[in-house]
Amino acid sequence: MEIEGVLMWPILTGASGKNRDSPPPLSSPSPSSSSSSASSLLTSSSSSPGTSGGKSTCHPVDTCHPLIVVVHGGPESHCRNEWLTTYSRPGVLAASTGYFVLYPNYRGSTGRGVSFSQADQARLAKEQFDDLLEGVRHLVSQGYVDPSRVGITGGSYGGYASAWGATAHSDFYQASVMCFGISDQVSKSMTTDIPTEIESVHWRKTIEEAYDDYVASSPLYYLKRARTPILISHGANDKRVPPSQSKILFNALKRKGNVPTRMVLYGKEGHGYKRYANRLDHSLRTMRW
């Protein structure tokens, strides 16, 4: 099983960022001078025994940068080598200020065949989110990324990953921005406008059949591990992932008391933000966080 993604890195002038999803041969040397000072390599992802993987990476020479892991939603979607900057995907905005930005196509993503997109079914928050950690570990091991400055963000399922990163995987992330994400699979399955899809596609079981699995994959139940500062945002009229998902995590973390937490609720917004003022506000809050 091959895991890949797109990585955006800073140009040394700080003017913009670049992204790449097709690296040159592994033996390709790092250039000593260029506008981007970038080279590429392949690495294995976390996978079951006997499988192999690849992930594209490009890096400035002799630098160690902070990293933002941007997790796409769905999870039945994927990131390509194209314009990847939106209000919930900092991309060029982050790369232009010195960040690496990794867009991993973790297990469950589309674009790599049916088997790959089904790899997460009935196994939510397991191997698919371990793939995110493997990308972080690799960039750290190669000296490209500072392990003390790793953040995670994303919307919808990416927001779910961001909540998971701030709780169950809190040891790996120093900041999280959760956009209209999931914190409790149990209540979400009962309040979403697509309950049938949740059961028949994502879980392949009803909540009655797999209640313990729903609980085990919910960030809300890993508060004891939570130390990562998290910014939470949601649309007040979201029917796909109701804003109660953000409210319960926010309230739980405030009660816990030792985790920096802030929540922004955007009025008249649904599952995603359409108003330009809200998009700008969210982008600014994300980079400040």
C-alpha positions in Angstrom: 0.0 0.0 0.0 1.5 3.3 -1.1 1.0 6.5 0.9 1.8 9.8 -0.7 1.2 13.4 -0.3 2.1 17.0 -1.3 4.6 19.1 0.6 4.9 22.8 0.3 8.1 24.5 1.5 9.5 28.0 1.8 11.5 29.6 -0.9 14.5 31.1 0.8 13.5 34.7 -0.3 10.3 34.3 1.7 8.3 35.5 -1.3 6.1 32.4 -1.8 6.0 28.7 -1.4 6.4 25.7 -3.7 4.7 22.3 -3.8 5.7 19.1 -5.4 4.2 15.6 -5.6 6.6 13.8 -8.0 10.2 13.6 -6.7 13.4 13.0 -8.8 15.4 9.8 -8.2 16.4 9.1 -4.6 20.0 9.7 -5.5 19.4 13.2 -6.8 21.8 15.5 -5.0 20.7 18.7 -3.2 21.4 21.8 -5.2 23.9 24.1 -3.7 22.3 27.2 -5.0 18.9 27.9 -6.5 15.8 30.1 -5.8 14.2 27.3 -3.9 17.3 25.3 -2.7 15.2 22.2 -2.7 15.8 18.5 -3.1 13.5 15.5 -3.0 13.5 11.9 -1.7 11.2 9.0 -1.1 10.3 7.5 2.2 8.0 4.7 3.5 4.8 5.4 5.3 3.5 3.5 8.3 1.9 0.4 7.0 1.2 -3.2 7.7 4.1 -5.8 7.3 5.1 -6.4 3.8 3.7 -3.2 2.3 5.7 -0.3 0.9 5.0 3.4 0.6 6.2 6.7 -0.9 5.9 10.3 0.2 7.2 13.3 -1.7 9.3 15.7 0.2 11.2 18.8 -0.8 13.3 21.0 1.6 15.5 24.0 1.8 19.2 23.1 2.3 20.6 23.5 5.8 17.4 24.7 7.4 15.1 23.4 10.1 11.5 24.7 9.8 8.2 24.5 11.7 5.6 22.2 10.1 1.9 22.4 9.6 0.1 19.2 8.7 -3.0 20.1 6.7 -5.5 17.1 6.6 -8.1 17.0 3.9 -11.7 16.2 4.5 -13.9 13.4 3.4 -11.9 11.3 4.0 -12.9 10.3 0.4 -10.9 13.0 -1.3 -7.2 13.8 -1.9 -4.7 16.5 -2.5 -3.0 17.0 -5.8 -0.1 19.2 -6.9 -2.2 22.3 -7.6 -3.3 25.4 -5.8 -3.8 24.2 -2.2 -4.3 27.5 -0.3 -7.7 28.3 1.2 -9.0 29.7 4.5 -8.7 26.2 6.0 -5.5 25.2 4.2 -2.8 27.8 4.9 -0.5 26.6 2.1 1.3 29.5 0.5 0.3 31.8 3.4 2.2 29.6 5.8 5.1 28.7 3.4 5.7 32.4 2.8 6.4 32.9 6.5 8.8 30.0 6.9 6.6 26.9 7.5 6.7 23.6 5.8 3.1 22.5 4.9 2.4 18.8 4.4 -0.8 17.6 2.7 -0.8 13.8 3.3 -3.1 11.5 1.3 -3.6 9.1 4.2 -5.4 5.8 4.0 -9.0 6.3 3.1 -8.2 9.0 0.5 -9.4 8.7 -3.1 -7.2 8.7 -6.2 -5.4 5.5 -5.6 -8.0 2.8 -6.2 -10.9 1.3 -4.4 -8.9 -0.7 -1.9 -6.9 2.3 -0.7 -10.1 4.4 -0.2 -11.6 1.6 1.7 -8.6 1.0 4.0 -10.0 3.1 6.8 -13.6 1.7 6.8 -14.6 0.5 10.2 -11.1 1.6 11.4 -11.5 5.3 11.9 -8.7 7.2 13.6 -6.4 4.1 13.5 -3.9 3.6 10.7 -5.1 6.6 8.7 -4.0 9.0 11.5 -0.9 7.0 12.1 0.0 7.9 8.5 0.0 11.6 9.5 2.5 10.8 12.3 4.8 8.9 9.9 5.0 11.9 7.7 6.0 14.1 10.7 8.5 11.5 11.9 10.2 11.3 8.6 10.6 15.0 8.1 11.9 15.3 11.6 14.3 12.4 11.2 15.8 14.0 8.1 16.4 17.3 9.9 14.0 19.3 7.8 11.4 20.0 10.6 11.7 21.2 14.2 9.9 18.5 16.2 9.0 21.2 18.8 7.1 23.3 16.3 4.6 21.0 14.6 0.9 22.0 14.1 -2.1 20.3 12.6 -5.2 21.7 10.9 -8.0 20.8 8.6 -11.8 21.1 8.0 -14.5 18.5 8.5 -12.7 15.1 8.6 -9.5 17.2 8.7 -11.0 18.9 11.7 -11.6 15.5 13.2 -7.9 14.7 12.6 -7.0 18.0 14.2 -9.1 17.2 17.3 -7.5 13.8 17.4 -4.0 15.4 17.1 -4.8 17.7 20.1 -6.0 14.8 22.3 -5.0 11.2 21.5 -1.9 12.3 19.6 -1.1 15.4 21.7 2.5 14.3 22.2 3.2 15.0 18.5 1.6 18.4 18.0 2.3 21.8 19.6 -0.7 23.5 18.1 -4.0 22.5 16.5 -6.7 24.4 14.6 -9.9 22.4 14.3 -12.4 23.5 11.6 -16.0 22.2 11.8 -14.6 18.9 13.0 -15.8 15.8 14.9 -15.1 15.3 18.6 -17.7 12.6 19.5 -18.6 9.9 17.0 -21.5 8.7 19.1 -23.5 12.0 19.2 -22.3 13.0 15.7 -23.9 9.8 14.2 -27.2 10.8 15.7 -27.2 14.5 14.7 -25.6 14.6 11.2 -27.7 15.0 8.1 -26.0 11.9 6.6 -26.6 9.2 9.2 -26.9 6.5 6.6 -23.6 7.3 5.0 -21.9 7.3 8.4 -23.1 3.7 9.0 -22.9 2.2 5.6 -19.7 3.8 4.3 -17.5 4.9 7.1 -18.3 2.4 9.8 -19.9 -0.5 8.0 -21.8 -1.1 11.2 -24.6 0.6 13.1 -23.9 2.3 16.4 -25.7 -0.5 18.2 -23.3 -3.0 16.6 -20.1 -1.0 17.2 -20.7 1.4 20.1 -17.3 0.7 21.7 -15.6 1.5 18.4 -17.4 4.7 18.0 -16.3 5.8 21.5 -12.7 4.6 21.0 -12.4 6.8 17.9 -13.7 9.9 19.5 -11.3 12.7 20.6 -13.6 13.6 23.5 -12.6 10.5 25.4 -8.8 11.2 25.3 -8.9 14.4 27.4 -6.4 13.0 29.8 -3.7 13.1 27.1 -4.7 16.6 25.9 -2.0 19.2 26.2 -2.0 20.8 22.8 -3.4 24.4 22.5 -6.4 24.2 20.2 -8.3 26.8 18.3 -11.8 25.6 17.4 -14.0 27.1 14.7 -17.5 26.1 13.4 -20.4 27.4 11.4 -23.5 28.0 13.5 -25.8 26.4 10.8 -23.7 23.4 10.0 -25.9 20.3 9.5 -23.2 17.9 8.3 -21.2 18.2 11.4 -23.3 20.1 13.9 -21.6 22.8 15.9 -22.3 20.8 19.1 -19.3 18.8 18.1 -17.1 21.8 18.7 -19.0 23.0 21.7 -18.7 19.8 23.7 -14.9 19.6 23.1 -14.4 23.3 23.9 -16.4 22.9 27.1 -14.6 19.7 28.1 -11.2 21.3 27.6 -12.2 24.5 29.5 -13.3 22.3 32.4 -10.0 20.4 32.2 -8.4 23.8 32.7 -4.8 23.3 31.7 -5.1 23.4 27.8 -5.2 26.7 26.0 -8.5 26.6 24.1 -10.5 29.1 22.1 -13.6 28.7 20.1 -15.1 30.9 17.3 -18.6 30.3 16.1 -19.4 31.9 12.7 -23.1 33.0 12.3 -25.0 32.2 9.1 -22.3 29.7 8.0 -22.8 26.0 7.3 -20.3 23.2 6.7 -17.6 25.5 5.5 -17.3 29.3 5.4 -18.6 31.2 2.4 -18.4 34.8 3.5 -15.1 36.5 2.7 -14.9 38.3 6.0 -15.2 35.0 7.9 -12.6 33.4 5.7 -10.2 36.2 6.2 -10.9 36.2 10.0 -10.3 32.4 10.2 -7.0 32.7 8.2 -5.7 35.4 10.4 -6.7 33.5 13.6 -5.0 30.3 12.3 -1.7 31.9 11.6 -1.7 33.8 14.9 -2.5 30.6 16.8 
